[in-house]
Amino acid sequence: MELAGIPLWIWGGFLGFVLLMLALDLGVFHRQAHRIAIKEALVWSGIWIGLALAFNALIFASWDRIQPGSDYTNSEAGFAFLAGYLIEKALSVDNIFVFLLIFGYFAVPDKYQHRVLFWGILGALFFRALFIAAGATLLERFHWTMILFGVFLIFTGIKMVTQQHKTLDPERNPFVRLIRRVMPVTEQYDGQRFFTRVGGKLWATPLFLVLLVVEFTDIIFAVDSIPAIFAITSDPFIVFTSNVFAILGLRALFFALAGLMQMFHYLSYGLSAILVFVGLKMLYGYGEKSVFPDWPKFPVFLSLGVIAAILGAAIVLSIRRPPEPETTGA
């Protein structure tokens, strides 16, 4: 049996590997709540990136056996995975900045932040699988939706620049308001518990509210990032696996880069440019397949090169032109 042209045992093996790594992460290496040091975060970031690149190498070498009869050659599939992974990794930087604001707003102790991100990412994997399945179905049955996705990405890219200084107010989050109405919430944290009992009654802790806000925020970001990857490839397996590897490494990336976020102040402009680029590419892809079938196919490796160049330019510019220190009035 197959799903999206991929044998079910390959899907099962990949999901089994993901669950195994998550179990080792929370059940063994982070069983006790503790503050994640930068060194530990860098090690885990290296592990997740290494696993993603190893899987990428497997696609480069064996895509013709993973999905026989695919329209992609081995190299095209490999570049598509790498481009999708790079896009998701780049867009996750915005997640990190928002997570910092959320943790600061709710005054989440450092040692409990990993637990919130762990369970938040489990939910993110579930919702992104749904979004990817829905996106793949829409693009297959209603090819014109590429126009909608492309215009949406261009609009989002422009909005990212014009509203980058917008403040965050988690208390206005609809899920937070809803949970406060249906369940009492304690004023203080109770260790790393999401729920506790007060006078024999079940109460949610502020940590549960933080988890809801993190989950809601990731869903909003998925609305941007999933169409962005579909602009690179419409293959559900490549979209899903590249997304999963990027999401799995998000927690370690958060703790590794949390203290350096302000340094890369031009990165938001780079991410905006990437979204506009992939939006335009999606519009080009619609013309290539439906409007002007004689247009040449947009090479995947060229997309990868443009994305890498934009990211590199934003990082280099941020380093060469550091932000001016804030001044306070007398």
N, C-alpha and C positions, 0 to 999 in steps of 0.2 A: 504493500500500500504506500501511496505517496501523498504528500501535501505540498502544493506549489512546486511540483516537479522534483521534490527532495524525498527520498525514502524516509518513512516514519522512524526507523531506527536511528537515523542521523539526527533528526529533531530530538528524539528521546535521549540520545547520547549527549547532545549539547546541553539540554536542560538539566540532565543528571549531573554533568560537570559543574554547571552553574550552582546548583543546589549544594553540591559537595563543598565547593569553595566558600559559599556563604555559611554553611554549617561550621567549617573549620574557622572561619573568620570570627563569628560570634561565640561559638561554643568552646573554642580552644584558645585562640590567640587573644581574644578580647572578652573572656569570660568574666573577669573582674573589671568593674568600671574604673577607668583611670584616665588621666589627662594624656592625650596623644601628643608626644613630643615630635618636633620637626623631623628628627632623624628617623623615628619609627614611621612617620608618614611618608617620608621620601623612599624608604625601603619598600613599603607597601605599594606606593605609586609605581616604583620600578617593577615590582612583581606583576601588577595588573597590566602595565604597558607591555611588558615582556610576553605575557600570555596572549595579549591581543595581537602582537606582531608575529608570534608563533602560529596563531590561528590564521593570520593573514598569509604567512608563508605556505601553510597547508592549502589554502585556496589557490595561491599562485601555482602550486605544484599539482593539485588534484581536482580542480574544479570540473574538468571533463568527466571525472568519475563520480563526483558528488552529484552533479546534475547533467547526466548524459543528454545530448541534444539541445543544450542551452544555446541561446543566441550569442553568449559571451565566449570568447576564448579564455584560456587560463589567465593570461595577463590582464585582460579587460576586467574580469571578475575580481582579480586581486587589487587592481587600481581602484575599482568601484568600492570595495570594502574599505580600503585605506582612506579614500576621500570621504566616505560616509563617517568613518570613525573620527577623522580629523575635524569634520564639521561639528559633530556632536560634542567632541572634546572641547572645541573652541566655544561653542554656545554654552557649555556647562560652566564656563567662567562666570557668566552672568548669574547662574544659579548660586555659585559660591558667594558672590557679593550679597545677594538677597538673603542667603542663609546666615551670613554674618549679621545682617540687620535684624533678622528674626531672633537669633540667639541673644543679641544685645538687648533687644526690646523686652524679652521675657526673662532676661538675666539668668540664662541657663548655665549652670556650673559646667566648667570645661570637661569634667570627667563623665558627664552624661550626654554630651553632644554626639559621640559616636553611636550610642544606642538609638538616638532619634534618627540619625541619618541612615542607620542600618535598616530599620523598619520602614522608613520613608522610601528607601530605594526598592525594597520588596514590593511595595505598592506601586512604585513607578514602573517596575518591570511588567506588572500585570496590566496597568492602564496603557502602557506603550504597545504591548502586544495587541490590545484591542484596537488602538489607533492605527497601527500598521496594517492589521487585517482589514479594517474599514477603508483605509487609504488605498490599499492594493485593489480592493474590490471596486472602488469608485473609478480608479484610473483604468481598470480593465474594461468595465462596462460602460463608463461614461467618460470617454477620452477628453471631452471638452473641459472636464474639471481641472485639467492642467492649467487652463487660463485662470481659474479662480485661485488655485494654489499659488501660481506665479504672481498674480496681482497682490495677493495677501502677503507674500513674502516681501515684495518690494515695499508695500505700505508699512510692514512691521520694521523693516530696516530703517526707513526714514523716521518712523516713530521712535525707534530706539535712540536716535541722536537727539531729537527734539525734546524728549521727555526723560533724558537720562538722569536728571537731578530730582525727579519726582520722589517725594518721601513715601515711606511705607508705614501704614497703620494697620497692624494685624487685627486689632479689635474690630475693624470694619469688615473683616473677612466673614462671608456668610456662614461658613462652617463653624467658625468660632461662636458666632451669635446663636446658631442653632443648638450647639452642644451646651451652651450656657442656659438655654431655655429648657432642654429636655433632661439635663443631668447637672447636679450640683458640682461645683469645682472648688477644690481647696485653695486657700490663699498661699500655702507653702508647698514646696516640693517634698515628696516622701521618698527620698533616695532616687533610684532609677525606675520606680514604679510608675506606670501609666494610670493605674487605678488603686484606690485604697478604701478602707472601710472606716467610717466615722459614726460611732453610735450604732453599729450594726447595719448602716446604710452605705451602699456603694457610691463613692465619689470619684470623679475624675481629678487627676492632678494637673497642674500647669504644664507638665511635660507632655501630657496627652494633647493639650491644646497646641503646643509647639509642633507636635507630630502632624496634626491636622493642617496647620498652616504650611508646613514644609511639603506635605503631600499635595495640597491645593496649588501651591506655587509651581511644583514640578509638572502638574497637569497643564498649567498655563504655558510653561516653557515647551512642553511636548507639542502643543498646537503649532509652535513655530518650527521646532527642530525636525519633526517627522516629515512635513512637506519639503523641508530643505534637503533631506536625504533622498526623498523620492525624485528630486530634481537631478540627482546623480544617477540613480538606478531605480528601476521599478521592481527588481527582484526581491520578493518578500524575505527570503532567507538572508541575503546580504544586508538588507535594511535592518532586519531584526538582530542579527548577530553583531553587526557593527554598533548598533545602539546599545545592546546589552553590555558589551565590553566597555564602552565609554561610561555607561552608568555605574557599572561595578567599581570602576576606579575613581568615581566621583568623591567618595568619602575620604580616601587617602589624599586626593588632590586638594580637597578642602583644607585639611590640616597642614598640608605642605605649603599652600599658597595663601592661607588666611592672613598671615602677617605681611605679605608682599603685594596684596591687591592694589593698594594705592600707588605702587610704583608703576603699574602698567595702565596709566590713565588714558592712553590713546587706544586701548584695546577695544573699548566700546565702539569707537569709530570703525575699527577694523571689522568687528562683528557685524556692524550695520552694513558695511560694504559687501561682506560675504552674503548676507541675506538678499541684498539687492541683486548681486551677481547670480545667485542660484535662482532667484525669481525670474530674471531675464532669461536664464538658461532654460527654465521650464517653459516659458513662452516660446522660445526658439524650438524646443522639443515638440511642442504642439504643432508649430508650423512645419517642422521637418516631417512629421508623420501624417498630418491631415490636410494642411493648407498648401504647402509647397513641398511635395514629396521628393523633388529633385535636389533639395538642400542637402549639403553634405552632413553626415553624422558628426555631432560635436564629440570629439574624443574625450574619454574619461580621464586620461592622463593629463590633458590640457586643463580640465576642471580642477584636478588635484594641484597642478602647478599654480593656477591662479589663486586658489584658496591658501596654499602655503605661502605664496608671495605676499598676499594681503596680511596674513598673520605675522609673518616675519617683519614686514615694514612697520606694523603697528607696535611690535615689541621693541624693535631697534629705535624707533622714534621716541618711545616712552623712556628708554634708557638714556638716549642722547639729550633729550629735553625733559628732565625731571620736573614734577609739579612744583610750582612756587609755594613756599611755606605760607600757611595762613597767618595773617596778621590780626591782632586784636586791638580794638580801640582803647584809648586810655580811660 
